[in-house]
């Protein structure tokens, strides 16, 4: 079995793809459902104010692409299966607007696999998995420590989507942890997950279709302040000021209360820290004790020297936090 060469992107960003499903589910550390909506809208020709921040790859992704073939070949050999690692066409679902790009196809031999930790094989979503017919092969590279369960955004959701697109009954996620340990996560069909994929993709496509027909963007609820600043990128000065009411007003009141408590706590921490530092003097390390047991190590090191640098110019963007002015007579 020859090591495959990285082929590149096969899917169309205007349509939801399997690798983007974790973000659509709100489970990606790097992207939100709104980011995915914007990605598809960009593919349709829409320009956004934050286009300069669009992720175009990094060193980790480069290494992942370079090692993909090795990871797939090694994983297939460990399972003792033949594999097709030269996939040059995308696969598409016939029932929903979903595309996928396979890293490889494994040819199952009918064996029933169970977890074998000594061999680095984990049946992670079922007690056993039958290698019934062809299955999805997915390669992952991560700097995370080895785990007995794959992170949801590192293959499981993506592979269920690929199974939908290709009609496969099982999959294997070959994950190389920290460049030193390869673990194989073998999974069966997850009917509940596939039902959720169908529902979420259908909803996503309805938002794209609404934009295409009416020019209206139906954003998802923001997940973070950064997400809110991304989708509502520039305030419209001609809109009236809002007077908050009901539940959202209660949220504002709670936020103000927590903000005051945080200020008090921060001031107390600053005061205590100052007194501890004054006591430590020129000592770099101290230990906080509970009886005769150390419960914390306190260090006061030198900060590393930094070089002078120039901050690059960047366009104006909407803030990521609210500016708050309290009326103390309220």
N, C-alpha and C positions, 0 to 999 in steps of 0.2 A: 504494500500500500504506500503510494507516494505521498509526501507531505504536500497539501494543497497550497496554492498561492492565494493571497487575499484578493478577491475579485472586486469588491467595492459595493456601493449602494445599488440595490435593485428596485427598491420601492419608490412610490410617488408620494411626496410629502403632502399633496393635496388630499390624500386619503389616509385614514388611520392605518397604522401598521402595527404588527405584533410587538415589536421592540418598544413601542410608545405606550403600550397598554398599562404598565405600572404607573406612569405619570397620569394617565387618564383616570386611574383608580385613586389618585392622590397618595400613592405609596412610593414615589420616587424622591430621593433626596435632592435631585437636581432640577426637576421640572414639575410644573403644576398642570392641572387640566386646562387652565387658561393659556399657559405657555404652548400647550399642544394645539389649542384652537388658533392661536396666533401663527404657529408654524404652518398650519394648513392654509391659513389666509395669506401668509407670505407667498406660498406656492401658487396662490391664485392672483398674485400681483399686488397685494396690499402692502403699503409702507407704514412702519411704525416708528415712533421716536426713539425706541431702544434697539433699533436694528443693529447698531454698532456693538451691542453686547451679546449678539447671538453666538452661541457656542459653536466653534468650528473644529474642535479637536484639541487634544493636549498630549503630553508625553505618554501618559498611561494608556490612552486610546491607541496611540501609535504602537506601543509594545504589544497591546492586546491583538491588534491586527497582524503584527509580525509573527506572533506565537500561536495564532489561531490554528493553523494547520498542524503544528506539533501537538497541541493539546488534543485535537480531534483524533489524530492518528494514534496517539498513546492511549486515549480512552477506549477507542474501538478495539485495539489490540488487547487491552485488559479485559474487556467483556468477551473477547473471542468472537467478534462479529465482523463480517464484511461490511464495508461502508462506501458510499459514494460521496466524495468530498469535493467534487467539482460541479457545484450547483451554479448555473449561469442564468436561471430564470426565476422570477418571483412566483409565489403561489397566491391565489386569491380565493376568498370564500364565495360560494355561489348564493349564500343567503343573506349576508350582511356586507357592508362596505369596509372590508378588512383585507389587508395584504400582508404578506410575510416573505422574509428572505431566510431560507434555510442555510445553516452552516454546513449541514450534511444530512445524509439519510443512512440510518443503520438498518441492516437486514436481519430482522429477528429470526431465531431458529426454534421458537416454540418453548424454550426453557422458561421455568418459573423462577424468578429471582427473589431472594430475600436479602435482608441486610447482612453484609459481611464486612464488619469494620476492619478486620485484618487486611482485607483486599481493598479497602477504601471505597466500598460500594454501599450505598444507602438507599433503601426504598423509603422515600421520605413522605409520601402521601397515601400509602397503603401498606398492609402487612407484607404483601407480595405483589410482584408485577410480572405478568406474562408477556414475553417478547413475541407478541403475535403480529407477524407481518412486519412491514417497514415501520420504523420509528424515527422521531425527530432527534437529531444530534445538535447540541448547542454548546459552544465553547465560551468559557468565562475566565477572565484573569482578574484577580483582586489582591489588594494589599491587606485585606482583613485577615484576622487569625482564622484558622480552620474551625469549621462548625459542622454539626451533624445535620443541620437544616439549612437549605439555601435561603438567602434573603428573598422576600417576595419580588423585589425589583431585579434580582439577579438570576432570572430564568424561569421560575415556575409559572408566572402569569403569561409571559411571552410564549412559552412552549404550549400552554393550553390553547392560546390563539392560533399557533402554527398547526396544532392538531385539528382545529376547526377548519382551517384553510385547506389542509391536505387530506383530511379524513383519516389521520393517524390515530392509533389506539394507545400509544405509549411514547415516552421520550426519555432521553438521558442528557443531563446537564453535566458537562465535564468542566469542573472548576479547579483552576490552579491557584492555590492560596500562597501568597507571598513568594511565588517563584520556586517553592520547594516541595509542596505537597499537593498531589492531584487527588481530588475526591470526585466520585461519580454519583450523582443524584438521579435515581431512576424513578420515574413517575408514571402513574396510570391516568386514565381519563378522570377528570374531576367535573362531574355533571353540574354541580352548583357553581363552580367557577366559570364554566363555559356559558352557563345561563346568564351570569352577571356580565360576562364579556359581550354577549349578544345584546343585552339591554343597554350597556354603556356605549357601545359602538353605534347602536341605532340612534341613541339620544345625541351623540356627537355629530353624526351625519345630518340629523335634523337641524342642528345649529348651523352647519355648513350650508345646507340647502336654503335655510332662511336667509343667510347672508347673500347667497347667489341670486335669489329671486327678489328680495326686498331691500338688500343693502343694510340689513339690521343685524347687529352682533348681539347674540344672547349669551352674555358671559356667564361662567360658573361663579358661584359664591367664592369670594377671595379666601385663600387659605392662610395668607400671611400679610403683614403690612407691605412687604415688597411686591407681593402678588397684586394687591389693591393699587399700588402706585404704578404698576405695569399696565393694568387694564384701563385705569382712569388717569392717563398719563399727563393730561393738561386740564386744569380747571377752566370752566367757561365763565368769564367775568360778568356776563349779562344775566346769569342765573341769580335768583334771590337768595338771601341768607336763610338757612334752615333753623327752625325751632323744633328741637327734638321732643318727641312725645312717646308715651307708652313704654314698651320694652326697651327700645333703643335708648330712651332717656334714662331708664334705670341702669342700663349698661354704662352710660356716661357717668352717672353718679357713683357707681361702684368703682369705675376706673379712677375717678378723682380721689376717692377714699383710699384706695390702694396706693395711689401715687404719693399721698401724704404720709402713709405708713412707711413706704419705701424710703422716703426722704429722712424720716426719723431713724430708721434702721441704718441707713448709710452713714448718717452723722454719728451714730453710736459706734459703728464699726471703725470709723475714722478716728474717733477719740481713743478707743481701746488700742487700736493699732499704734497710734502715736506713743502711748504710754509704754507699750511693750518694746517698741523700737528704742525708746529712751533708756529702758532698762538693759537692752542687749548691747547698746553702745557699739564697740568695735567687734563684737562677736558676730560671726556669720550664721551660726546655727543655734537653735534652742528647741527644747522639747516640752510640749504641754503634757502634764501628767494627770492620771486619775489614780490616786493612791500610789502604788509602786509600778504602775503600768503606763508606758508612754502611749498617748492617744493621738498625738499629732507632732509632725516635725515642721518647725518654722524656720525658713531660711531668708536671709536678707543679703542677697548677692549683689555684685556689681552688674549694671546693665551693659550689654555689649556696645561698643562704639558703632556708630552708624555713619555712612557716607552721605555727603550732601547730594541731593538729587532734585530734579525739576519735575514738578507735577504736570503731566500732560494736560493740555486743554481738552475740555469735554463739553458737550452741549448741556444746556439746562435740562434738568429732569425734575419730576415731582418728588417731594420729600417722602421719606419712608416712615416718618413719625408725625403725630399731630403736635402742633404748637399750642400750648394751653396757657391761658391767662385766667386765673381765678379771681372772682369778685368776693372779697373777704367779708363784705357786709351781707352776703346772701344767707 
